[in-house]
Amino acid sequence: RLEILKKLYDICKEIVRQRYQHNYDNIDDNTKERKISSDSGASIVTMKQKRNVIVYLNSLALQLRYHQDDMKAKGDGKNNGHGDSDSDEDENALYLTCQEAAYHTLSTFHAIRSTSTSASASTTNDRSSTNMNIQMDHDRVQSAAMALLALSAKHESVRERNMHEADVYGLDLPIKVMQSSLQVLGSIKRDNDNAKVLVDEDVLGEGETAETIAAELQRKCCLYLGALADSANANSVPSTTNSTVSLSTVIAQEDGLEAILNAMGWFRYHSHVINWALWAVFHICYDHIPNQCLFVRLDGIQKVCMVMDNIVNDWNKAKTKATCSEALNDNRDDENDALALAAMRDEAKEVARHGIAILFDLLRYDEKKGDHYNSDNKIYNSDAHAYTARKDFMHVRRIALNAGMHATVKNAMMAFDDNTEIMMMGQQMLIATGYDGDIPKFEGKLVPR
């Protein structure tokens, strides 16, 4: 493990040296400004270096996965990092090593991405094509680093380091990686509208495109942020004494919630991205009034309704098409089509379930919270150590109704009327918000087999 980390450090150190050399070589002696060349950023990192970094990160992830499987097999899957035994120390060292390797990789390649982006201001064909290939390579490396972070996110030692060593292991870096990837992808798309961007087919795997590679990075970033927020103590009830800042609050303060919503807007038809983005939003906002207010201000309700409609409608169209093919006795690739259709249904159902859970938690009124409001109708925010404005439930409900919540929820209920959670939460939301149409009935079993 330490040998892998040392090799990774050596590669990153060499990449940093190459980046400084590249910047020095591209400075005009007369103007002292950086030159703009068609290969700007392309020669900073070699293909061998990128592949070696991915191999080392995947190797650490594999070790971590084996360790987690062993812990589950022994009946102790908590991995809380507390204890005096040697095994606990080894476990802490493993998780912290993985976090260190991932952060060092993200820091190195994020700096290179910034260099490449700033050096390519013009939009010629050659430069756009170069940026596209650089974007795909960097997204692959950073995806491997984010996957490693997601695996280690729930360990107590890792989370403590995120909070207490934020200058090195702060959440701002992973969130900046999300934001910069979308920014570069957007600029390349604008270039592609005006000029033909050529993609090097050798760097693409089977079924891969630049968009799917970027989507995978966004998915893993959402998975990581959601895993950080998903814990028993992440969103505890506010208290006026001995309060601590939760990771959910830090994520929102570092624009993580906004980054997730931006990813949802960009990849609004990618069900695997939407699924984990909604999952992350739910955990970041669950029982957290300030984050819920921020979510509403960022047009989160409208975006959740939009992506739910997109994914559920895609599933309905695929189901209708499959039914028509079956009626026409079109038996080509029946088994593969059935598996693909089942996977699509499961993904769409999870999107609907997570989306309805977000809306349900946002719209419900919890009477237990009443003790935390003062006479000025404000709630104590333990993270800010002050009273902040309470959530206006009627205003939030009006926004939800204007966003088309009734149609979105009913559409999801009709598509998945055998899912207990979707149907129960959907029925309560429709009734509580004054829906006067026919409410779908639950068609499944209350106790699944």
Number of C-alpha atoms within 10 A of each C-alpha: 13 11 9 17 19 12 14 23 17 12 19 21 14 14 20 18 12 17 21 13 12 17 16 12 12 17 14 12 10 6 8 9 10 15 17 16 14 19 16 22 23 16 12 21 21 11 11 9 15 18 14 15 23 19 16 20 26 16 15 23 22 14 14 19 15 12 16 19 14 13 14 13 10 9 9 12 13 12 19 15 18 13 9 8 8 9 11 15 13 12 20 20 16 19 25 19 19 25 25 18 22 26 21 20 23 23 16 17 21 21 14 23 21 13 17 22 19 14 19 20 13 13 17 16 17 16 22 26 23 22 27 22 20 20 21 22 21 21 25 18 22 31 26 24 29 29 21 27 29 21 20 27 23 20 19 17 19 23 17 13 16 20 16 11 11 13 12 15 21 18 22 17 18 25 22 17 25 24 20 16 22 21 13 18 20 13 16 20 16 13 19 18 9 11 15 13 21 15 17 11 10 6 12 15 9 5 6 11 15 16 14 15 20 23 24 18 27 31 26 24 31 33 24 24 30 25 20 27 26 21 14 7 11 19 21 15 15 19 14 13 8 6 15 14 15 19 23 26 21 20 23 19 15 17 15 26 28 21 24 27 23 20 23 28 15 16 20 21 17 17 23 19 27 33 26 25 30 29 24 25 28 23 21 30 24 21 18 21 20 19 20 22 18 16 20 17 11 15 15 23 24 17 17 29 22 19 25 29 23 17 26 25 16 17 20 15 12 15 16 12 12 17 12 12 14 12 9 9 9 11 10 9 8 13 10 10 13 12 11 12 16 13 12 20 21 14 19 27 24 20 28 30 26 25 27 28 20 22 22 15 17 25 20 13 12 9 7 8 12 11 9 17 15 12 6 10 13 15 22 21 22 20 16 13 15 11 17 17 15 18 19 10 13 11 12 18 19 12 16 22 17 12 18 15 25 19 15 22 26 22 19 26 28 17 19 23 19 16 18 19 19 26 26 14 18 25 19 13 21 19 12 12 16 10 14 8 10 8 16 15 13 19 13 13 10 11 6 7 4
